Amino acid sequence: MSGGSLSDIRLVAFDVDGVFTDGRFCLSDEGVESKIFHTQDGYGVRQLINAGILVAVISGRSSGAVTRRMAELGVAYVVQGCGDKVAALEEVIASLEISAAECAYVGDDMPDLPLLNHVGYSIAVANAVPAVHEQCDYSTSAGGGFGAVREVCELVLSAQGQHS
């Protein structure tokens, strides 16, 4: 656990599968993938952005659905298909001239642990694997794909004296 303060967070980064979604995806016989996103999560992301808090998505998988949804929400920093999530975040924050201590990350599974342990504030969604919960500063009551992102957004906004 990093034990930072949400009041110091300037960027909130999210995993996608299991965080923005419930971890499932549909794959057609033709190989077309689709995902289901929660509309209330989108509102929360927009509120963070409107409050001047940066938002990033860092995912080990690549998906056109993610590209499209994040563009709709105005998420400027989207890294997909990366094998090293820590390096991906480091590239983003170097361009923004902020530190990892000023970042929160939201994850759900083992590939997220290195990044969760690298940031200033780590968050597990309710449906995260036990090892992730054990390493995080906070665990949401909502599951990934069922309002966890919105809960995180409201948590950060509240800690910074703003309301959605």
C-alpha positions in Angstrom: 0.0 0.0 0.0 1.2 3.4 -0.9 -0.9 5.3 1.5 -1.0 8.7 -0.3 -3.7 11.2 -0.1 -6.5 11.6 -2.6 -6.4 15.4 -2.1 -3.0 15.4 -3.8 -4.0 13.4 -6.9 -3.7 15.1 -10.2 -4.2 12.1 -12.5 -6.5 9.1 -12.1 -5.6 6.1 -14.3 -7.9 3.1 -14.8 -7.5 -0.4 -16.1 -10.4 -1.4 -18.5 -11.3 -5.0 -18.3 -12.7 -5.7 -14.9 -12.8 -2.0 -14.0 -14.7 -0.1 -16.7 -16.3 -3.5 -17.6 -17.3 -6.5 -15.5 -14.4 -8.4 -17.1 -16.4 -10.2 -19.7 -16.4 -9.4 -23.4 -18.4 -10.8 -26.3 -16.5 -12.3 -29.2 -18.5 -13.0 -32.4 -17.8 -15.9 -34.8 -16.2 -13.3 -37.0 -13.9 -12.2 -34.3 -15.6 -8.9 -33.5 -15.3 -8.0 -29.9 -17.8 -5.9 -27.9 -17.7 -4.6 -24.4 -20.4 -3.2 -22.1 -19.7 0.1 -20.3 -21.8 1.7 -17.5 -23.1 5.1 -18.5 -22.8 6.4 -14.9 -19.1 5.7 -15.0 -18.9 7.9 -18.1 -20.5 10.8 -16.2 -18.0 10.4 -13.4 -15.1 10.5 -15.8 -16.4 13.7 -17.4 -16.8 15.3 -14.0 -13.2 14.5 -13.2 -12.0 16.0 -16.4 -14.3 19.1 -15.9 -12.7 19.6 -12.5 -9.2 19.7 -14.0 -8.2 16.2 -12.9 -6.4 14.3 -15.6 -7.7 10.8 -16.6 -5.8 8.0 -18.3 -6.6 4.4 -19.3 -3.8 1.8 -19.2 -4.8 -1.6 -20.5 -2.9 -4.7 -21.4 -5.4 -5.5 -24.1 -6.3 -3.5 -27.2 -9.9 -2.8 -28.3 -11.6 -0.6 -30.7 -14.5 -0.3 -28.3 -12.2 1.2 -25.7 -10.7 3.6 -28.2 -14.2 4.8 -29.2 -15.6 5.0 -25.6 -12.6 6.9 -24.3 -12.8 9.4 -27.2 -16.5 10.0 -26.4 -15.6 10.7 -22.8 -12.7 13.0 -23.7 -10.0 10.8 -22.1 -6.8 12.1 -23.7 -4.4 9.5 -22.4 -5.2 6.0 -23.6 -2.6 3.3 -23.7 -3.7 -0.1 -24.9 -1.9 -3.4 -25.6 1.0 -2.6 -23.2 3.0 -5.3 -21.5 4.5 -2.9 -18.9 1.9 -0.7 -17.3 4.4 1.1 -15.0 6.4 2.1 -18.1 3.2 3.2 -19.8 2.2 5.5 -16.9 5.8 6.8 -16.6 5.6 7.9 -20.3 2.3 9.7 -19.7 3.3 11.5 -16.5 6.7 12.5 -17.9 4.8 14.3 -20.7 2.6 16.0 -18.0 5.5 16.8 -15.7 3.8 15.2 -12.7 5.0 12.4 -10.4 3.7 8.9 -9.7 2.9 10.1 -6.2 0.3 12.4 -7.7 -1.4 9.5 -9.5 -4.1 7.1 -8.5 -4.6 3.8 -10.3 -7.7 1.5 -10.3 -7.2 -2.2 -11.0 -8.7 -5.6 -10.5 -6.1 -8.3 -11.3 -2.5 -9.5 -10.9 -1.2 -7.6 -14.0 -2.2 -4.4 -12.2 -0.2 -5.0 -9.1 3.1 -3.4 -10.2 1.3 -0.2 -11.2 -0.9 -0.2 -8.1 2.3 -0.4 -6.0 3.9 2.4 -8.0 1.3 5.2 -7.7 0.5 7.5 -4.8 -3.0 6.0 -4.2 -4.1 2.5 -5.2 -7.7 1.4 -5.6 -9.2 -2.1 -6.1 -12.7 -2.6 -7.5 -15.0 -4.7 -5.4 -14.6 -7.7 -7.7 -10.8 -7.6 -7.7 -8.9 -10.7 -6.8 -7.9 -10.9 -3.1 -4.2 -10.2 -3.7 -5.1 -6.9 -5.3 -7.4 -5.9 -2.4 -4.6 -6.7 0.1 -2.2 -4.3 -1.7 -4.6 -1.3 -2.2 -5.3 1.8 -0.2 -9.0 1.6 -1.0 -11.6 -0.9 -2.3 -14.8 0.2 -3.9 -18.1 -1.1 -2.8 -19.3 -1.3 -6.5 -17.9 -3.8 -8.9 -16.1 -3.2 -12.2 -18.7 -2.5 -14.9 -21.3 -1.7 -12.2 -20.4 1.8 -11.0 -16.9 1.3 -9.6 -15.4 4.0 -11.9 -18.1 6.5 -10.8 -17.5 5.7 -7.2 -13.8 6.4 -7.6 -14.5 9.7 -9.4 -16.8 10.9 -6.7 -14.3 9.8 -4.0 -11.5 11.9 -5.6 -13.8 14.9 -6.2 -15.0 14.8 -2.6 -11.4 14.5 -1.3 -10.5 17.6 -3.3 -13.5 19.6 -2.0 -15.5 19.3 -5.3 -18.8 17.6 -6.0 -20.1 15.8 -9.1 
